[in-house]
Amino acid sequence: MAHEIEVLSNGRAAFFSARQPAWHQLGTVTPYGLSAREVMEVAHLGGWNVRKIRLMGYEQAGSGIQTVPVRGQFAVVRDHPITGEMESLGDAVVGAGYRHIQNEEHAEFLDVLVREAGAEFETAGSLRRGRQVFVTMKLPEGLRVAGVDDFDLYVAALNSHDGTSAFRVLITPVRVVCANTWRLGLAEAVSSVSIRHSGDLKGKVEEARQTLGLMWAYAEEFEHAVEKLCEQELTDAAFREIIRQVWPLEPDPSTRARANATRREDTLMSLFREAPTNAAIRGSAAAGLQAVGEYLDHFAPAKNTTARATRTLISADVAQRKQHAYELLSAVSPGA
């Protein structure tokens, strides 16, 4: 899948990353986190002056053109960050009540939201020629599972300028650096708060803080739940039974279906017993959950890497199997 990062007319990408480059190797990498003002400059997100302009209808009238305003319908435009010329942000039409959120407001909102937590700006960028913008901040404390596996947490603010989605703020373990990770960040978010493009954005800070407070509580609950799975012993036989419940065979399966099931079970058992990612939690219910997730994300048959990435990001079947495995593993009896 394409990264969809906006590459500007001067060849520079509208993207910044602190300390480590993104997989697409675009944009500017800084040795430290930036301020809200610096993010706008380095990621080429400042000075867009996003605004609405009235749509006009027209028709040929003799040797001239007759125009008429389209009542209550507007296009969203910006000043291009390099040329300064006005350009349309997508082909979506917005109504009179639509309020655009400037990129400067976007970053300032996130800064005010988590300033007390000691977070710093981690990534920012423009997608789909300015239609969508993301800004993320890395929280100073993540999650620690089994005392050894650390998961960073990010607060991400995602905005669309073309009227296709609300302004969203979420806590996620995914470092958003492109369109793919935008989607994955949404999929893996602990939870999120959506803010409509209407009214005063600054007035929504406290509401978002309350919601994010619930997210942090949920993150702690998730950490405790995984800790319990780490402490729960899981035998090979019990894991095999869980595999067969997550991927049940139809009655009287064909020879091919049986062979596929055997290959899948062998791969899952190998991941459970031998995968380096399970080194610290070997033999536990958490290792079983890790094996299922690793199989679905990286080992399940797929036509190509693009098809695999797409399936991982948007497949309801993948999400349902992971959830089913979690429920079964959480219910494993001691010593099973």
QUIBELTA-V884668 format. One record per run of one state. SS is the DSSP state (H for helix, E for strand, L for the rest). FROM is the first residue (numbers start at 0). LEN is the number of residues. Records with the same first field share a line. If there is no record, write none. Layout:
BEGIN
SS = FROM-LEN, FROM-LEN
END
This chain:
BEGIN
L = 0-4, 5-1, 7-5, 13-1, 18-9, 30-3, 34-1, 42-8, 61-2, 79-6, 88-5, 94-8, 117-2, 127-4, 138-4, 145-3, 151-2, 160-6, 172-6, 188-2, 195-6, 231-1, 233-2, 246-8, 274-1, 281-2, 299-5, 314-1, 330-6
E = 4-1, 6-1, 12-1, 14-4, 27-3, 33-1, 50-11, 63-16, 85-3, 93-1, 119-8, 131-7, 142-3, 148-3, 153-7, 166-6, 190-5, 232-1, 283-1
H = 35-7, 102-15, 178-10, 201-30, 235-11, 254-20, 275-6, 284-15, 304-10, 315-15
END
